[in-house]
């Protein structure tokens, strides 16, 4: 009953029931025409409905989405869900073979009727068999993948709900399923064994005597236009630059123009994705939504902190609802917990969500709050924000683009003011608190890099360090001793006197600060060694798609 509760509560119950009735009727008529007897037909129908119910339950567990009419297409491809289920392999495959054997046996008995039937009747039966063969063939994941590849169906990776609304549940889920498969990267056996041995010999972290609160603010599309020819009547980054405490620096983001979840992935797991060529989203692929994964979140929780995620948007965005608990968060707050907040367009303001973030660290014990903002999510346009007084000049651009850039700049200015308010509030606190702020990626304005190049942005500095992946970063503490640790342990990340980190290095830096640099021979010590892209690819494969042989619980204790 629970399986179908979302279906039955909808206004389209009659329509969905009609679809089920039609599908069942087609199967009954088809089997009868083929010569199956009534008992064989009844058993086949019950089996088909059983497969459908099982497939639907797997889909609901995997996606968290209710019944959708296109789910009936799962009748054509139950093997997808058999592969996804956690049933023992022998049970899954023996069940499938039993069904096939039953159908073959039924066909044998039906064939006896064919010998005495007319040629016309048998020709009709033959045509029906061919039709069913085509139907089932193109219903397989391979057949549908071919259709998806050569049609106009484009899966929107960052918004599962939009894809479902536009294309239906089956195509959307199927593309997700196809993306969840990845071949194991080739790595020499001796190199692989060396990695496993190194990680197994890693030492657990030592719990510090005192733990501060940590507030990490991943600001949506926050960036500067430094390095371009753009000029402003008001500097959009003036509020951030006005903070004269802590350390301002640069983060080398994994992404450009989008894929926020990939930035989160590096920050929270300390795993390094391919920055320029990475076109996948681990949150939505592999096994991240189905099993616990080692992470910085898991580690601070074991040290005694309470990890809380705050993202003022839909929980299904990038499958965070499934992934966050497996990363170790004890709580996940979304837009449902911020119903009285002001919105700019479709997105909750940074000012309101920042106040919620502050309330989360004003509790007993030590908290790790990971706060992902939404205020400055695209698309920007004139009137998006109540006050848009920032004007851009310096290079030629049409009025539409000017309005878009001006709107974005106004949002960035507001985000900076929200950060200043957070800074001022935490200065009043007695409990030691660390605040880390950074932009997740540069925004794009209708294309990728062409617009920036027209504005005079550098194409590239040196290999593996692209200007387009640089975002501003700021780290600070209200406690002098903690701030001294930040300054001391940030020194290895200084370049020409400026703090510069890649996203995957954030976890090791914070852990150095928390443990007073007691990370020697730990997972975080291993992370900071100079590993090749091939090594990182294999580690990520194992932890996201593979068997997790590098998990080794002693690493993260």
Phi, psi and omega in degrees: 000319180298326182302322187255010186297321179294326180293313186288339181276354182276160178285349184260022182305313182298319180296315179296319178297323179295319179298315179300316181299317180296314180299313180298319180297319179299317180296316181299310181297318180298313180294322180295319180294329179284351177102007179292146176279169187299318182295321178297321180295316181297315179297320179296317180296314179299318178296318180296316179293327177295316177299317181297315180297318179295315179299318181295320179296322177294319179297317181296319179294322185284319186256339185074011182261147179284183180298141177226142182309324182290352176297339180298340177293345178296340176301334182275343187219054182296340183297331177303315184278334174297320178292329182279336187290163180261011177293152176303142183304319182296326179288318181297309186284327176294324176296317180296316180293327178296319178296315179297319179296321179297316180294321179294320179295320177297321178296323179299314180292324179294328182298330179300327179287332183295326186296333181258004183269164179287159178299322181297317181293318179292326176297320178296318179296319179298317178298321180294320179297315178299317180298316179295324178297315177297317181302311182287325180297313181280356175270352178286163181297327179290316179297318180289326177298321177298317179297314181298319183296321186254019176243189180267011178285117179238112181290131179268104191294331185268356182217090182299320184297318180297320179297318179297315181297322186277320189242350184096160185294318187297309178300319183295312180295321184297318178295322176299318180297314180299319180292338183285348180265133180211135180287146180292127179299145181283128179214135181304136183307321181291326177291316180298314179298323179297318178297313182299316180295319178300315183289325179291334179271002180295146180266146177289159180283149178267130181289124180287159181292326180227138180243132175277172166277149176232128174241111176258124180246108175265104188270121183302118173058019179287130179200175175247166175251022177299138181096000176246176179267006181292140175235159188224151170284334173220129181295119180299335183261011182305316180299316179298316181293338182286344179284110188259018177239164180078196182238123173268140181204198183233134174256133174270099184287153176287337192239165172219119175084355181169198182057052178308321184297332177291326176293316176303316183305313180293316181300315189273336182252347184060033176251139186260112175278160171294122188285314187276328189252357185289116180243015182247165181233098185306324180307324187261006186232176174056224188245013185297329180273000186238352180209157180293142183230138177301141183196168173299325180297314178301320185290317179292331177293320178291334176284346178117007180268157178258106183277127181230133176255137177230117178221107187283060177206195183291141181290338181280348180303118182057025177058031181299328181303323179273323189281316186305313179300324181285339174281343175120001180290133177281337184211145177228113179258137183231196180299337179294338180264004182228048188291337183263010184280151173289144177241145170249105189070236180264001192241138182291141184293150176295326182300312182289314181292331176294323177296323176295318179299319178297323180294333183286333178267357177267047180233171178294151178082193182247130183246145167245110183251119178255109190247112180253113186278169180226351189308318188260021176294143180298160012259146180258144181199163180299130180094359179298321179246148183303320181240114179233079185259000181274125182245141181251147176206189177107331178220153178292136172201150182288167186297322181298314180293322177302316180295321180295313180294319178297320178296315178301314181299323178295321178294320179296320178299316179297320178298320177298318178297322178296320178296319178301319178297319177299313179303313182294324179291318183287334175300333181280344185285149176271324181292133176303132183221135175254133175242125174241124181237138175201157173273142184281330179190161172290150176279162171243153182236071175093343177210193180271272188251349187300317182297316179298321180296324176293335178273000176094014180289145177291142180289314180197145178270286176228169182301139180067013174220096187257131179304328184290348179257005180274132175226155180287149181219149179213133178227139188199157172222148178280355182252128185299315181298318179294320179295324177297321177296318179301314180296319184291313185277354174276345186304318180296344182260009180277136174233115184055039177083357181249138179288127179215120180231152167273158187303318184291347180272353180297313180303309178302320179296313180297323180290326173301316181294317183293319187261009183058044176070022179270060180243010182300132180063020175262177176306319184288331174294317179297320181301321186280356175283158185278093182262150178284162177300326180297320179294315179298317180302318182289319178300315180295319177302312183298319186277333182261316187249333189269207186271354178074035182288347178265006181296311177035090187306335181291342178293319188245079179226000000 
